[in-house]
């Protein structure tokens, strides 16, 4: 129940329903509204404060903090952004991927073990298998696509890059789900995934980095076109 209260409040803050500087209902009101104990509300507010979303003030109540104070790398905060369908957040996530993933692909081409290359091939094969059955196969396709990117980050051999991949897993999943709906998106990006795979298999770092950059650039351009006003 505590987790449900955190999610209920967090999603409303991230979506903008509860705006920066606004005051949360008091503990008694929230407990009655959500049909939970006051202790459950209190713990939920503490959890949101730890994420930088709110500031509890003795005798003054709890106010929503500005976005600049939020921990945007928190898994739940990323999840709420994805569920809220925030286009700016998706664009920022793509920019972050553009900074990290081409370099990770280059390192993977240098350092990937035989087992990691085999896992990358299996993930690509899963994407290719399910691409023809979209949108019915969306869950399976996105699962394989996500595995491809996480395996690549792990194959970089850099623990911090791998950890970043784990941290971004939730947001990356939302990003891939969104881009899998783009008209012609999969048809355009599947060959680019294969280009990354072949470059890693061939131990060609520069080619792997270029292919990954083209892949993310293509995805970003398609997403921008979808979100732009007509």
C-alpha positions, 0 to 999 in steps of 0.5 A: 500500500505504501508503494501505491501511495508513492506511485499515485503521488509521484505520477501526478507530480511528474505529469504536472498535475501537482505543480512545482510549489503547490502544497500536497493535501495534509496527512489526514486528507490524503489518508482519507482520500487514498483509504490508507493509514496516516503512517502509510502517507508519512512513509510515502512522503519520505520516499518522495522526498528522498527522490527530490520531488517534495519537501516536508516542512514541519507545521507548514505542510509538504510542497512540490519541489521544482524539477531541477531538484528531482533525481531524474536518474531514479528508476521510479521517476524514469518510469513515471516519466514514461507513463506520463508520455513526456516528449521532452523526457524522451528527447533527453533520453535519446540525447543521453543515448547518443552520448553513451551508446556509440562509445559503448559500441566501439568499446564492445567491438574491442572487448566483447567476449565470445559469449557476449557476441553470441548473446548480441546475435541472439538478441538481434535474431529475436528482433528480426523474428518478431519484427514481421509480426508487429504490432501483435509481437510488440512485447517480444520485439521490445524485449529483444531490442532492450536485451540488444542494447543492454548486452552491448553496454555490458560488452563495453567492459566498463562497469560504469557504462554497464551500471548506467544501462541498468539504471536507464533500463526502465526509460530505455524500455519506454523509449523502445516501446514508443519508437516501435510504433513509429511508421517505418521505424522498425524497417529503418532501424533493424538493418542498423542494429545488424550493422552494429552487430556485424561491426562488433563481430568483426572487431571494428570499433569505428564502424560499430560506433558509427552504426550506433550513432546512425541508429540513434539519429534515425530513431531521434529523427523519426520520434521528432517527426511524430511529435511535431505539430502537423 
